[in-house]
Amino acid sequence: MNHEFYIKRCLQIGKNGIGTTRPNPSVGAVVVYQNKIIGEGFTAPYGESHAEVIAINSVKDKSLLKEATIYVTLEPCSHYGKTPPCADLIVKNKIKNAVIGCVDSNSLVAGKGIERLKKAGINVTVGVLENECREHHKRFFTVQDKKRPFIILKWAATKDGFIAPLTKNEQKPVWISNQYSQQLVHKWRSKEHAILVGTNTVVVDNPKLNVRSWSGENPVRIVLDSTLRASKNLNVFDGSVKTIVITEKEECQFERSRELIIETINFSNNIAIQICEILQKHQIQSVIIEGGNQTLQTFIDENLWDEARVFIGKTNFKEGIKAPEFKGILKEQINIKTDVLKIYMND
């Protein structure tokens, strides 16, 4: 059997759940009988069925399962959470073979699911397209292994290396990237758990930081405002989306609510580490750092980032606010009409 072919299909359908399954990973699963897919599924929103359950339940003729192979991007769970263990369901249906992309590093699983399958006499193969599966589950693994969210840096720069003009006439963004790149950013927002900006971005641009040019959930808004100088009349404080303000002032002009949370840190040093601790406290799995330059550079200087997504527009400013300086490995380069998108990974 071509194991890689079917794991690729698992990865393909597993992408459909990204952004909806937190804190669970978005697993993809397919059931194969005599080189034909007879069932498939991806993880449902949190509290609902896991991918293995959906894939097995989608098989019309359950008698075929005894001679079938189940493929999954991540080790089946072996513990009771919101739902029963997926490993037990595989055993119960007497599925003959299991092919697993990568081992779950969650201490509640961490090999126990594989052990459960093997003890039941199921033929288990582990590590098929492991790197691709770990990449797919990068948000989940970062939280499990590093105890912090997956961090994406994002900015748009002119051809001559500026991310903003020195002065502006209006309280709104000056667009460097084109409309197609802007729409892509909204797609990203729908997939990630939170979006973070500094005070200057909030005050100067008055952004909404929500999903508008795509369908999906709005990310949690994180605002860094050490002295609380941002006006409560700005868009990010409209109460439409959960917003966390990180400051160093104990006294606050904002009325705390379910949708507006105030957290305090010490802004004198190790700011990014402290922010990550706050995000971990609120179980944030991933965050897009959208600016400005000082905020982005803070995470770069403390080496707390995983991906950098940089748009290069067609314009030149000649002078302005310089783009952040960083070192990363170029992972992908995409032309988006007049823009170039470069995606870097932190080595």
Secondary structure, DSSP 8 states (H G I E B T S, - for coil): --HHHHHHHHHHHHGGGTTTSTTS---EEEEEETTEEEEEEE--STTS--HHHHHHHT-S-GGGGGG-EEEEEE----S-SSS--HHHHHHHTT-SEEEEEE---STTTTTHHHHHHHHTT-EEEE-TTHHHHHHHTHHHHHHHHHSS-EEEEEEEE-TTSEEE-S--SSSS----S-HHHHHHHHHHHHHSSEEEE-HHHHHHH----S--SS-S---EEEEE-TT--S-TTSGGGSSSS-EEEEES-SS-SS---SSEEEEE--TTS-HHHHHHHHHHHTT--EEEEEE-HHHHHHHHHTT--SEEEEEE-S---SSSEE------EEEEEEEETTEEEEEEE--
